[in-house]
Amino acid sequence: MKTLRIIAGLGLTMLALAGCGGRQPLKPVEGQRLPAVPVGAATAPTSTQLLTPSIQARPERNVELLTQSRERTDDEFDLPPEAQPN
């Protein structure tokens, strides 16, 4: 019975916290300027553009699975360590 109350309390707390997020567009704080215009750009980026990750930041993943095993080829650079002179 006590466990059920704890779970219900945690659930209600999580539900209350889920409603705290704001859905309004971002605005600069009064008295502060927006970021400088990047070199070569005609206009300054918007807040949405600044928050959207680039292709380099989030590359697409290759999910191709290896369906058949293949034997490794010889690696000419896989050499044993050389003995160090004393």
C-alpha positions in Angstrom: 0.0 0.0 0.0 2.8 2.4 0.9 4.6 1.6 -2.4 1.5 2.4 -4.4 1.3 5.8 -2.7 4.9 6.5 -3.5 4.4 5.5 -7.2 1.3 7.6 -7.4 3.0 10.6 -5.9 6.0 10.3 -8.2 3.6 10.0 -11.2 1.7 13.1 -10.2 5.0 15.0 -9.6 6.3 14.0 -13.1 3.0 15.0 -14.7 3.2 18.4 -13.0 6.8 18.9 -14.1 6.0 18.0 -17.7 3.7 21.0 -17.9 6.5 23.4 -17.0 8.1 23.6 -20.4 7.6 26.8 -22.4 6.5 26.8 -26.0 7.1 30.5 -26.8 9.7 31.7 -29.3 13.1 32.7 -27.8 13.8 36.4 -27.4 17.0 38.1 -26.4 17.2 39.5 -22.9 16.6 43.2 -22.7 19.8 45.2 -23.0 21.7 42.4 -24.8 22.4 42.1 -28.5 21.9 39.1 -30.8 25.0 37.2 -31.8 27.1 38.8 -34.5 26.4 38.0 -38.2 28.8 35.2 -39.3 31.4 36.1 -42.0 29.9 35.6 -45.4 26.3 35.5 -44.3 23.8 38.1 -45.5 21.7 38.1 -42.3 22.1 37.0 -38.7 20.7 33.5 -38.0 17.4 33.2 -36.2 17.0 31.4 -32.8 15.5 28.4 -34.6 18.5 28.2 -37.0 20.9 28.4 -34.1 19.2 25.6 -32.2 19.0 23.2 -35.2 22.0 20.9 -35.3 23.9 20.8 -38.5 24.5 17.7 -40.7 28.0 17.4 -39.3 26.7 17.5 -35.7 24.1 14.8 -36.3 25.2 12.7 -39.2 23.0 9.9 -40.6 23.9 6.5 -39.3 24.7 3.6 -41.5 22.6 0.7 -40.3 23.7 -1.8 -42.9 24.2 -5.1 -41.1 27.0 -7.5 -42.0 25.2 -10.5 -43.4 28.2 -12.6 -44.2 31.5 -12.8 -42.4 34.6 -12.1 -44.4 38.2 -13.1 -43.7 40.5 -10.2 -43.0 43.1 -9.3 -45.5 46.7 -8.9 -44.5 47.7 -5.5 -43.0 51.1 -4.5 -44.1 51.4 -2.0 -41.3 50.6 -4.5 -38.6 54.2 -5.0 -37.5 55.6 -6.3 -34.2 57.1 -3.7 -31.9 60.8 -3.1 -32.3 63.2 -3.8 -29.5 64.4 -0.7 -27.8 68.2 -0.3 -27.3 69.3 -0.1 -23.6 
